[in-house]
Amino acid sequence: MPKDFSRTLRVADQIQRELALLLQNEIMDPRIGMVTLTGVEVTRDYAYAKVFYTALGGSENPQLVEEGLKRAAGFLRSQLAGRIRLRIIPQLQFVYDESVERGIKLSRLIDEAISKSQP
């Protein structure tokens, strides 16, 4: 495994931790409710970071949450600059992660199928 690959993963993990703290403590936008960051992918040159998130509870409209996150991206990036020692702080791109929601739906379907098959 190349050395820069593992560093990229460490940087992505650190960005995810710091963003989670910032979202929890600093962002007061009502559109961003119970948001969980599910992962971060950083490009090799650290120019961009895809931040994957899911809205817990299902009551939040993913579109509104994404608007709130995009609106806060500049502030979050400036806050990251003070917390992470990188020469380049990546541009943040927020992407809704449907895998958790899809997993819950599949689990519900399996439970329904099992309950219907039992006498």
Secondary structure, 3 states (H helix, E strand, C coil): CCHHHHHHHHHHHHHHHHHHHHHHHCCCCCCCCCEEEEEEEECCCCCEEEEEEEECCCCCCHHHHHHHHHHHHHHHHHHHHHHCCCCCCCEEEEEECCHHHHHHHHHHHHHHHHHHHCC
